[in-house]
Amino acid sequence: MAEPIGVTAGLLGIATFAFQTSKAVYDLVNSIQKAPQTIRDLKSELLALDPVLSSIRKKVTSDALKFEDIRYPLHQCGMVCFHLRSLIQQCTTHSADGSRSARDWVKIQYKGKTIDGYKGQLASYKATIAIVLDLFTLTTSDLTAEAIDEIKRKLNDKISQTELDLEVHIKEITEGLDRLAVEASAISHDQHTEPDGDSSLQVLERQKRVLEEDRLALETEKKAIEQSQQACTTARKWLAEATPQLDSGSIHVNFSGANNSGFQLGQNTGFISNLKWGTQP
């Protein structure tokens, strides 16, 4: 059945955005001379992300509906790369040779996150997308039993680690939303206590708008993390239900000897028929 054009075009646009922004931030990172460890680690993460985004971009073209459930993680992957690029540009804007002390690189923030914070978030989205790709491969490809077992083993490990990372991110987002709620409440209180016409009211209004933008950004991020968690749950459930089917086989009996005495047990996907016990005349 043909997929709706809007679904394919929408997801392809998101996948392309993520792919292009990741390439842009990688090119920027790669151009930094004498980069500190935090930037070198980010470069490694971006290198690992490239084949994942390249693969999802190709798969979405023909099977968009199967990847609809990671729309938000995929979009946030692109947004993280976009924010990272802005953050790194901020680090290098005022330096003639692009250099900056390691301490500044570690501490500088953009929208409340450090480079390491964005890198961790990026790793979780990358892992989620990779899990969905592995599941897609298992359900659509003609694989040998050995290949299936290898993918299943790696996929189980990947799911377990990703679930732990996502729990950390959800906790951070929840704490961030709680903090923003307290700050917004304080601003609302100040607005009601400030005299009308006071210039500070304009300042408070600007602060309130910034807080609202930050809240919406965190809500979107939360939705992406929750969708990532659901993707992990779906993959784990599929593996649990499919494992007996993937591993199952009926027992077959091989008789040996001149009088057909003795037997050996093995695995077979066929059926046994006309089986009689005992020595045949």
Helices and strands as residue ranges (DSSP letters): H 5-30, H 37-63, G 64-70, H 71-92, H 102-107, H 115-140, H 145-193, H 200-247, E 250-255, E 263-268
